[in-house]
Amino acid sequence: MGYSKNDGWTDQFGSRKSDLEKVPVTGRVWDWANPELKQVVENKSGRLDMDQLAIDEDALEAGWDVTYNINAKHPYTAGELAALQRLQDKYPDQFTVNRL
């Protein structure tokens, strides 16, 4: 997906003790993050976790950018799509959804 440790990206961001001072919200692990750019990424091949989305909104409120890379072939529910759209509408310059 283009996220490289050589470019400042950290995988499983929030899972290591060394991440804890940098994470925008404790208790959440993102697939990728670039703390210097204040960006986190979540890759989803299936259903969305609404609890994660709620925490991600806290990260957005803290000034971080959040990207969701979702499976274009997965049949997301109307509720899941509405939750993504709500965040895109509320944080248009910070919350991105890529359908891959």
Secondary structure, DSSP 8 states (H G I E B T S, - for coil): ----GGGT-EEEETSSGGGTTT-SSTT--EEEEETTTTEEEEEESS---HHHHHHHHHHHHTT-EEEEEE-TTS---HHHHHHHHHHHHHSTTTEEEEE-
